[in-house]
């Protein structure tokens, strides 16, 4: 009722707080259910009705609760005026406190507001986004953090970032950086992944070190080669693609790399392929595919 504020007393870390009941009841299913408990003999619930009988919130921190109250009960002066706009003077750590308690106490609107405020007004580092996403199940932060860290332009992980992420996530981030195809223009693959397109042999047709026909740079078995444009799916393997042998390019000069090579012979089926034929290659996967492969279960968990 606007004529009567029903006040509640809380004790958090032995610090006493007093706040109107309405926002807790309307914002949180947890507190709404709590207030449905049977009343005392005098018609009122004894717990929380006076400072001598506060609702004791065990296991919580006073600083977190104080931050939540700032959001639930903004100062009236910030609400007055034609163009009034509520400005919460909360720092990053305080917004994290709000996110923490709103998640635990099922305050959906407050939680969404805390996430938006942290995203818009606070400088969240990529590793911090991932850590918070895992703690409070925020799918958008997890995707943003992982996608940014695996970008080839991202600086190497610092000691602090590795500590925040943990060794397993740090290793997966590095693995994706190395193994993903970050280029949308070319199909990228290792030179030693060139195989016969006429049979299912896993053996490479180019296992030795060679030289690019155009820039004369060494092409080692593990070096990348490129193919521009679409490539048909191999009839032998779902993970492989058939590409035109004569149009394979050097990753350094982007020109045709194998023009000087003779016909390649498969030791398994004894088939031969010349510059006008096709070979089978295993492309590096796109970044999004590798992120989904390595972190897909977490994406599903945080999205629910």
N, C-alpha and C positions, 0 to 999 in steps of 0.2 A: 504494500500500500504506500502511495506517495506521502500520506499523512503520518506514517509511522515506519521508521527504519528498524527492522528486526536485526539487532546486532549479534555477532558471534565473536567469541574469544578463542584464539588459537595459541598454543604454546609450541614453539619450534626451537629446538636447542635451548630450552628454558627461557626463551625470549617471548614476551607476550605481545600478541597482535590482536587488534579489534577491527572488524570490518563488517559491512552489511551482508546479510545472508543472501540477498537476491541474486547477485552475480554468480556466486558459487553454485546456487541451486539451478540457475538457468543455463549456465555455461558447461557444467560438468555432470555427467550421468552418475559418476561415482559419488559426488556429494548429494545429488538429488536422491539417490537411493539411501544414503546415510541418513538423510533427514526424514525418511519414511519409517525409521525405527520407532518402536513404541515410546510414547511420552512418559514422563515421570508421574508420580501420584498426584502432583499439583496441576497436572494438565500441560506441563511444559517439560521439554527434554532438559535434564539437569546438565548434561555435558555441553559446554560451549555457551551457556546462558549468562555466566558471570565470570569475572576474572579469577575467582577462586576454584572454578570448575571448567577450565578451558578444554577445548578439543586438542589433545596432545598428538602431534604429528611426529611419530617416532621415525628415525631414519632419514629425515629431511634436514636441509640446511636453511638457516634463517635468511641468509642472503638470497637464496633462490626464491623463498616465499615473499620476501620484500619486493623483489623484481616483479613477480607475478601481480602483486597488489597494485603496482604502478600502472600496469596495463588494464587491470579490471576496473580500477577507480582513478581515471585521469583527473588532474586538477581542473576545477571549474573554470578558471581564468582562460584556459586554452580552448574552451568550448563557446566562449562568448564573443559575439561580433558577427557582422554580415558575412565576412569571408573567413570565418574562424576555421582553423584546421588543427586537429590534435597533433601536437608534436611531443612524442615521448622522448625524454632525455635519458635514453638508455644506451649504454655501451654494448659492445659485442658480447662480453661475458654475461651481461644482464639479460640480453635477448636469448642467449643459450640457456640461461636459467629458466626463462619463460617457456622456451621450447621443451625443456626437460619436464617441468611440472605439468604443462598442458598435455603432453603425451601420456604421462603416467595417469593423470586424472581425467583423461578422455574429454578434454576441452577442445573440440574440433575447430571451432572458429578462431579461438585464441592461438592454437597450434599453427593454423594456416597463416594467420597474421604474423606470427613470430618468424615463420619460414620466409615469408615475403620480405619482412623487415631485414632479416639477416642477409638475404640475397641482394636487396637493393641498397642498403645503407651501410653494410659492414664489409670489410675487405677480407673475405674468406679465401684462404689459400687452397690450392687444389687438394693437397693432402688432408687439409682440415675438413673440406667438404666431404671427402670419402669417410673420414673418421666419424663425423657427425651423422652422415647418412646411415652408416652402419649402426650407430647407437640409437638413433631416433627414426630410422626407416624413412628416409627422404630419397625417393628414387631419382628425382631430377638432379640432386647434388651428386649422387653417385655417378650418374652418367656424365655430368659435366666434368667432374674431377678426373675420372679415368680417361675420358676422351682427350682432355688437355694434357695429361701426363704422358700419354703415348704419342703425342704429336712429335714429329721429328725436330721441330723447331724449339721444343721445350728444353730448357737447360737440364743437365744431368741431375738426378735426385741428390739433394743435399743430405747430410747426416741427419738433420732434424726431420726431413721428409721420410727418410727410410725408417727412422724410429717411430714416427707417427703411423706409417703404413704397415710396418711389420715386414719381416724378410720375405714372406711368401708373396704378398701383393707387390712388393718392390721388384722381385724377380719376374713376376708375370708382366709387369709394366715394361721392364727392359726387354723381355722376350718378344712382346708385341711390337715394340719400337723397331727391333731388328728384323722381324719376320713378316711384318705387314707390308702390303703394297699401299703406300700413301699417295700414289699417283693415279688420278682418274683417267689420264690420257692413254697410258700404256699398260699392257699386261707385263708384269715383271716375273722373271723366273731365273733360277740358277742355270749356268751353262751346263752343269753335269746332270740337269734334269731333262735334257733333250733325249728323247727315246724314240724307238720305232713306232710309227703310227699304224703299221700293218699287223702288229701282233701285241701280245700282252706282256712282253718282256720288260722287267724293271731296270734292265741294264742301260747305262748311259751310252750314247753314240759318240760323245765327245768327252773323254776322260782325261785328256792331256792338256797341258798349258799351250795355248795358241796365241796368235796376235791378231788384233783388229785389222781388217783390210783397209780401213780408212785412216785411223789415227795412229796405228802401229803400237798401241798400248797392249800390254800383256793381258790376256784373257785366261784367268785361272779357272779351274773347274768350279769353284765356289762363287765366282764373280756373277754379277747380274747381267742378263741380257733383256732386251725389250721387244715387244711386238705391238705395233700401233693398230688400233681398230678392233673390230669384233673378231672373235675366234670361236670356231665351232667346238661343241663338246665332243670329247673323244667317245667312240663307241666301246672302248676298252675299259675306261675308268671314269667314274663320276667326277673325280677331283682333277683330272687332266683335261687339256685342251689341245686340239690340233691347230697348228699354225703353219703358215707358208715359210718353208725353210729359207728361201732367198730373201725374205723381208725381215729377218731377225736383225735387230739393231744393237749396237754397242751402247752400254749405259753411260759411257763417258762422252762420246762425240755425237750420239744419236743418229749415226749413219749406219748403212748396212755393214755388218761386221763379218759375215762369213762368205762374202762373194768369192774369195780366193780359195775357199775350201773345195775339195773335190766331192764326189758322191760319197755318201755315208752308207756303210754296210752294217746290217744287223747280224750279229753273230748267232742269234736264236733262230730266225726264220730265213736268214740269208737274203732278205730283201734289200734293195738298194734305193736310196732316195737322192735325187739331184736337186739343183737349185729351184726347179719348178715344182718340186713335190712338197709333201707335208711331213712334219715331224710332230711327235706328241711331247708336250711339256707340262710341268706341274707349276701353275702360277702361284705366286704369293697371294694369300687371301687379302681381301680388303680389310681395313682397320675395323669397321663395324662388325664384320663376321668374326674376327678374332676376339674382339671384346665380348661379343655374345657367347662365343665358345668358352672363354675362360671365366667370365663373370655372369653368365646368363642366369644361373640359379639365384644369385643375389638380386639381380634386376627384378625377377619375378617376386621374390620375397618382399622387397621394399615397395613394390607397386601395389601390394594387397593391403 
